[in-house]
Amino acid sequence: MKIRSRAATAITAALLAAVLAACSSNTDTSPDTASGEGSGDLTVSHVHGLGIDPADGRLYVATHEGVIALADDGTAQRVGDTADYMGFTVIGPKTFLGSGHPAEGSGDHGNRGLIQSTDSGKTWKTLSLGGTTDFHSLEYAHNTVYGYDSTRGLLRVSADRTSWDDRAELAALDIAVSPKDRDVVLATTQDGVAASTDGGRKFRAGAGQVLAFLSWPAADALYGVDLAGGLHRSTDGGTSWQKTGTVPGGQPQALTAVDAKRVLVATQDGVYESRDGGRTFTRRLPMSSAEGH
C-alpha cells in the first residue's frame, strides 16, 4: 500500500515529539575541544547521526551544533562549522554524506539538500537539492543513496548523488536498506516497521515492533531501538525481533550498528557504545542538556 504524509502529520507524538527534539536556532560559539566525559564547553545538545571513519577509526557524531570527532581517549573536538547536521552517514574513508541546516549567519540554503565531505567533516559541498530538501535519514548501500526527505514525506533514491528518483510517500522517522538486497527497504512508522521489496516504490503498512531507529550492517544483524531505549535485533530481516538490552539515558536520538556486534546509540544523556551486540554499554560522550534541545 502507499502511505501518504502531509508534513509528517500521520506520525504520532509518540514518535516525533518523543524522539525528535525541537531544533532551535541557537548555534554554539564555545571552544572546540573538550573531554568526552564531562565535555566542558563543547555543546552537545542533540545528536542526529553516528559513524566510524575508516581513515582514523574515530567516532564522528553529527549534532545540532556541528560534527564532533571523538578519539578513543575521550577527547572530543568539533571538526568544522556549527551547522545543524540532520541526515548523516559515513560512506568511506574521510567521506561523509549529510543534510540539514546551515550555521547561523552563513548565508547558505535553509535546507541544504545532499551535502558531502571528503575531509572527515571539516568542509562540506552541496551535491544536489540545495534549498529544497532536508533529509532526516540517509543510507548508503549498493553504491546508492537512499534518503528520507522530511520536507515532502518522501523516499528518494540516487545512484549518482545528483539526480533523484522519487519513490513512495510515507510518514517515517528512519529507514534502513538490506545489505544483501537493494530492493528491500524498511521504515519506522507509528504502526511498526513498514517494508518494501521493490526499492521503496511501495511499502506495506507498518506492523510488529514499534521502533524509532534502524541500522542494518549485515544480512543477519538488523538492529532497532524502541522509544524507551530498548535495543532489538532481527536475524530474519525484521520478521521477528529479540531484545538484546537497554541503552542507558532514555529516549533515543540516533542508531548506527557498525557490524554485528558493535552498536552506537545516542540517547538523551549521551552517546553509548556496545561491543557485545547490546548486552552492555559504555558512555562515550555526554550530552550538555538532559532535555536534548
C-alpha positions as CSV (number, residue, x, y, z in Angstrom):
1,M,0.0,0.0,0.0
2,K,1.1,3.6,-0.4
3,I,1.3,5.5,2.9
4,R,0.9,9.3,2.3
5,S,2.2,12.1,4.6
6,R,1.1,15.7,4.9
7,A,4.1,17.3,6.7
8,A,4.5,14.1,8.6
9,T,1.2,14.6,10.5
10,A,0.5,10.9,10.4
11,I,3.5,10.4,12.8
12,T,2.1,10.4,16.3
13,A,3.5,12.4,19.2
14,A,4.9,9.1,20.5
15,L,7.4,9.1,17.6
16,L,8.1,12.7,16.6
17,A,7.5,14.6,19.8
18,A,9.1,12.0,22.0
19,V,12.1,11.3,19.8
20,L,12.9,14.3,17.7
21,A,13.8,17.2,20.0
22,A,12.9,20.7,18.7
23,C,15.7,22.2,16.8
24,S,16.3,25.8,18.0
25,S,18.1,28.5,16.0
26,N,20.9,28.8,18.6
27,T,24.4,27.9,17.5
28,D,27.4,27.2,19.6
29,T,30.3,29.6,19.9
30,S,32.1,27.8,22.6
31,P,35.7,26.3,22.5
32,D,36.2,23.5,20.0
33,T,37.9,20.8,22.1
34,A,37.0,19.1,25.3
35,S,37.0,15.8,27.2
36,G,34.3,13.3,26.3
37,E,33.2,12.5,29.9
38,G,32.5,16.0,31.2
39,S,32.7,17.7,27.8
40,G,33.4,21.2,29.3
41,D,32.2,24.0,27.0
42,L,31.7,21.8,23.9
43,T,28.0,21.9,23.5
44,V,26.3,18.6,22.5
45,S,22.6,19.1,22.9
46,H,21.1,16.8,20.3
47,V,22.6,14.0,18.1
48,H,21.3,13.2,14.6
49,G,23.8,10.7,13.3
50,L,26.8,8.5,14.3
51,G,29.6,6.8,12.3
52,I,33.1,5.4,12.4
53,D,35.6,6.9,9.9
54,P,37.7,4.0,8.5
55,A,40.5,6.5,7.9
56,D,41.3,7.1,11.6
57,G,38.9,4.8,13.5
58,R,37.4,7.8,15.3
59,L,33.7,8.1,16.2
60,Y,32.0,11.0,14.4
61,V,28.9,12.5,16.0
62,A,26.6,14.7,13.9
63,T,24.8,17.1,16.1
64,H,22.7,20.2,16.2
65,E,26.0,22.1,16.8
66,G,28.2,20.6,14.1
67,V,30.2,17.4,13.7
68,I,32.2,16.2,16.6
69,A,35.1,13.7,16.4
70,L,35.7,11.5,19.4
71,A,39.0,9.8,20.0
72,D,39.5,6.6,22.0
73,D,41.0,8.6,24.9
74,G,37.7,10.5,25.2
75,T,38.9,13.8,23.6
76,A,36.1,15.4,21.7
77,Q,36.7,18.0,19.0
78,R,34.4,19.9,16.7
79,V,35.8,19.4,13.2
80,G,34.0,22.0,11.2
81,D,31.3,24.6,11.5
82,T,28.3,24.8,13.9
83,A,25.7,23.8,11.4
84,D,22.7,21.5,12.2
85,Y,23.5,18.1,10.7
86,M,20.4,16.0,10.3
87,G,20.8,13.0,8.0
88,F,24.3,11.7,8.3
89,T,26.3,8.7,7.2
90,V,29.9,7.7,6.8
91,I,30.4,6.0,3.4
92,G,34.2,5.6,3.2
93,P,37.5,6.9,4.5
94,K,37.1,10.6,5.2
95,T,33.9,10.6,3.2
96,F,30.6,11.6,4.8
97,L,27.1,12.4,3.4
98,G,24.8,14.7,5.3
99,S,21.9,17.1,5.2
100,G,20.3,19.7,7.5
101,H,20.5,23.4,8.1
102,P,23.4,25.9,7.9
103,A,25.1,27.7,10.8
104,E,23.5,31.0,11.7
105,G,24.8,33.8,9.6
106,S,26.3,31.5,6.9
107,G,24.0,32.7,4.1
108,D,23.6,29.1,2.9
109,H,20.3,27.5,2.0
110,G,17.9,26.9,4.9
111,N,17.6,23.2,3.7
112,R,21.0,22.0,2.5
113,G,19.9,19.1,0.3
114,L,22.5,16.4,0.0
115,I,26.0,17.5,1.1
116,Q,29.3,15.7,1.1
117,S,32.5,16.0,2.9
118,T,35.8,14.3,1.7
119,D,37.9,15.6,4.7
120,S,36.1,13.9,7.6
121,G,33.6,16.7,8.2
122,K,35.9,19.7,8.1
123,T,34.3,21.1,4.9
124,W,31.1,20.3,3.0
125,K,29.9,20.7,-0.5
126,T,26.3,20.7,-1.7
127,L,25.8,18.0,-4.3
128,S,22.1,18.3,-5.1
129,L,18.7,19.5,-3.9
130,G,20.1,22.6,-2.1
131,G,17.4,24.9,-0.9
132,T,14.6,22.4,-1.3
133,T,15.3,19.2,0.7
134,D,16.1,18.3,4.3
135,F,17.0,14.6,4.6
136,H,16.3,13.3,8.1
137,S,17.6,9.9,7.3
138,L,20.4,8.9,4.8
139,E,21.5,5.4,3.9
140,Y,24.3,4.4,1.5
141,A,24.0,0.9,0.2
142,H,24.8,-0.9,-3.1
143,N,26.6,2.3,-4.3
144,T,23.3,4.1,-4.0
145,V,22.0,6.9,-1.7
146,Y,18.6,6.3,-0.1
147,G,17.2,9.4,1.7
148,Y,14.0,10.2,3.6
149,D,13.0,13.8,2.5
150,S,11.3,15.2,5.6
151,T,10.1,18.3,3.7
152,R,7.9,16.2,1.5
153,G,7.5,12.9,3.4
154,L,9.1,11.1,0.6
155,L,11.7,8.4,0.0
156,R,14.2,9.5,-2.7
157,V,17.0,7.4,-4.3
158,S,20.1,8.4,-6.2
159,A,22.8,6.4,-7.9
160,D,25.0,9.4,-8.8
161,R,24.1,11.8,-5.8
162,T,22.9,14.5,-8.2
163,S,19.8,13.1,-9.9
164,W,17.0,11.6,-7.8
165,D,14.2,9.1,-8.3
166,D,11.1,9.9,-6.2
167,R,9.6,6.8,-4.6
168,A,6.9,6.2,-2.0
169,E,5.4,8.9,0.2
170,L,5.2,7.7,3.8
171,A,5.3,9.1,7.3
172,A,8.5,7.7,8.7
173,L,11.2,8.5,11.1
174,D,14.1,6.4,9.9
175,I,15.0,4.0,7.0
176,A,17.3,1.0,6.5
177,V,18.3,-0.9,3.4
178,S,19.2,-4.6,3.3
179,P,22.9,-5.1,2.8
180,K,22.1,-8.2,0.7
181,D,19.2,-6.9,-1.5
182,R,19.0,-3.3,-2.8
183,D,15.2,-3.6,-3.2
184,V,14.5,-4.4,0.5
185,V,13.9,-1.1,2.3
186,L,12.5,-0.8,5.8
187,A,11.0,2.3,7.5
188,T,10.0,3.1,11.1
189,T,6.4,4.3,11.4
190,Q,3.8,4.8,14.1
191,D,2.3,1.4,13.4
192,G,5.6,-0.6,13.4
193,V,8.2,-1.3,10.8
194,A,7.0,-0.9,7.2
195,A,8.7,-3.0,4.5
196,S,9.3,-2.5,0.8
197,T,10.5,-5.2,-1.6
198,D,10.7,-3.0,-4.7
199,G,13.3,-0.5,-3.7
200,G,10.9,1.8,-1.8
201,R,8.3,2.4,-4.6
202,K,5.6,0.8,-2.4
203,F,5.6,-0.1,1.3
204,R,3.4,-2.5,3.2
205,A,1.7,-0.9,6.2
206,G,3.8,-0.8,9.4
207,A,3.4,-3.8,11.7
208,G,5.0,-5.6,14.6
209,Q,7.7,-4.0,16.7
210,V,7.4,-0.2,17.0
211,L,10.9,1.2,16.7
212,A,12.4,4.7,16.4
213,F,15.6,4.0,14.5
214,L,17.1,1.2,12.4
215,S,20.5,0.1,11.3
216,W,21.4,-3.0,9.1
217,P,25.1,-3.7,8.9
218,A,24.8,-7.4,8.0
219,A,22.1,-9.6,6.5
220,D,21.5,-11.4,9.8
221,A,22.1,-8.4,12.0
222,L,19.3,-5.8,11.8
223,Y,19.1,-3.6,14.8
224,G,16.4,-1.3,16.0
225,V,15.9,0.8,19.1
226,D,12.5,1.5,20.6
227,L,11.1,4.7,22.2
228,A,12.3,3.7,25.7
229,G,15.9,2.8,24.6
230,G,15.3,-0.9,24.3
231,L,17.7,-2.4,21.7
232,H,16.3,-5.2,19.4
233,R,18.0,-7.4,16.9
234,S,16.4,-9.3,14.0
235,T,18.2,-12.1,12.1
236,D,15.4,-12.5,9.5
237,G,15.1,-9.0,8.0
238,G,12.6,-7.7,10.5
239,T,10.1,-10.5,10.6
240,S,10.9,-11.2,14.2
241,W,12.8,-9.3,16.9
242,Q,14.7,-10.2,20.1
243,K,15.5,-7.6,22.7
244,T,19.2,-7.7,23.4
245,G,19.4,-5.0,26.1
246,T,18.5,-1.4,27.0
247,V,20.6,1.6,26.2
248,P,21.0,4.0,29.2
249,G,19.8,7.5,29.1
250,G,16.2,7.4,28.0
251,Q,14.7,8.3,24.6
252,P,16.9,7.5,21.6
253,Q,18.2,10.1,19.1
254,A,20.3,8.1,16.7
255,L,21.5,4.5,16.0
256,T,24.3,3.0,13.9
257,A,25.4,-0.6,14.0
258,V,29.0,-0.7,12.8
259,D,28.9,-4.5,12.5
260,A,27.0,-7.5,14.0
261,K,28.4,-6.8,17.5
262,R,29.4,-3.1,17.6
263,V,26.5,-0.7,18.1
264,L,26.4,3.0,18.6
265,V,23.4,4.7,20.1
266,A,22.7,8.3,21.1
267,T,20.1,8.9,23.9
268,Q,19.0,11.9,25.9
269,D,22.1,11.9,28.1
270,G,24.9,10.8,25.9
271,V,26.4,8.6,23.1
272,Y,26.8,5.0,24.1
273,E,28.7,2.1,22.5
274,S,28.3,-1.6,22.8
275,R,30.8,-4.2,21.7
276,D,28.7,-7.2,22.5
277,G,25.5,-6.7,20.5
278,G,23.7,-4.5,23.0
279,R,24.2,-6.5,26.2
280,T,26.4,-3.9,27.8
281,F,27.0,-0.2,27.0
282,T,29.8,2.3,27.7
283,R,29.1,6.1,27.5
284,R,31.5,7.7,25.0
285,L,30.1,11.3,25.1
286,P,27.7,13.0,27.5
287,M,25.0,15.4,26.5
288,S,25.2,19.1,27.6
289,S,21.4,19.1,28.2
290,A,19.4,16.2,29.5
291,E,16.4,17.5,27.5
292,G,18.3,17.2,24.3
293,H,17.4,20.6,22.8
